[in-house]
Amino acid sequence: MNKQFHESDIARTSCEDIKKTSIVHELLGDGELDSSASTRHNILRTLIDNMPDYIYVKDTQSRFIIANIAVTRGMGAEVPDGLIGKTDFDFYSPELAARYYADEQKIFKNGSPLVNREEPVPDQEGNMRWFISTKVPLHDDQGNIIGLVGIGRDITQRKRSEEKIGMLNNELESKNKELESILYAASHDLRSPLVNIQGFSKELSISCKTIRSILDCPEDYRSSKAQIDTLLNDDIPESLGYITTSATKMDSLLSGLLKLSRLDRAQINIEPLDMNALMNNVMENVIYHAKEIGAKITVDNLPPCLGDALQINQVFSNILDNALKYLDDSRQGRIHIYCKSQATQNIYCIEDNGIGIAPEHQDRIFGIFHRLDTVAKKGEGLGLTIVKHIINKHKGKVWAESEPGKGSRFFVSLPSV
Ligand code: ADP
């Protein structure tokens, strides 16, 4: 079981007293050094004081015996002597100091070093910094452990870079997944109109061949004319109709993809947004349509958030357009816009009493070209994909909760001002 160590476990000693202890005599001599020992001592002192790493020696009670300038400054003492005789309890929180003390007592007990331990340590201003520490037992001539030598290196910069690389990697991974799904959906959705175009082009070519062969040998004029009439009045227009519809569909899919790629490349200009003004603006574009279908929209007072005005306008326009589009014709449409504020985020909600969305589709509706009602309601299946893209770029979140037959709630979480 881990014993919790306290400052009171350690005998208090002054700097002068500690210099009289046997370990210091052992390490630094009896005060009077001959000239070669003094030179060796100076060389070592110069060496450790010019190292950027924390270098120190502690006795078996974890009291500093030797400290270089880096550790002295790092711990907030004026001169190395300011550290001598003191322990981590004089500089760190009791919990942190007790942890260091326990680690060191384990080294003294087991004789095995602690190597390359990475841990967060608060600096003098209370900011967290990262250190990599190695502590090795120090032996006397008889092999008894008389203390430890510690080396600590500030790796805060490296840790920050690693964190940043980690975050960028996660971003890249999710971007890759998104691209993969766009590619999959795009190729899948582009394929069906393309197959139609190929199929009906073949039909057209067969019709042309048939007309050619009829014209080449006009034996039975009557039946030939009837055949050509059917081809010209029914078969060929039908094929052309399918080809045109499919080409229009492909055009709309491709312009959708272009819209998305433009959106990805667009600069975002994050600023505090007056959400009441922004929502008024969004409402202006839908108010006529809402009146026409007898839908009632109510908007609460909305707190400001941080975002790009144009893009956030687009987000709420798309969600509000959908709320109106997917209302239930059998009852009066009601849409309510409100916000719940949290510590650093505002969660805006657009709630409707429309047709609702089945649970299995609630995540998928944000995928490109994903549409549930492909017959009654017109759309490209891109509105919510655009919403998701914009909100991701703002490091926000968007999600839906819905009950089929009752209505839906679309939530958008954005950083508060
Ligand atoms: P579109 O509306 O063009 O089909 P969206 O990406 O905007 O494309 O929406 C994707 C699908 O999500 C829609 O086809 C619809 O089935 C569903 N949906 C979106 N909003 C709502 C809503 N408020 N109520 C019910 N279904 C919705």
Residues whose N, C-alpha, C, O or C-beta is under 5 A from the ligand:
A	BS01	ADP	N322 A323 Y326 G354 G356 I357 I365 H370 R371 L372 D373 K378 G379 E380 G381 L382 G383 L384 T385 S408
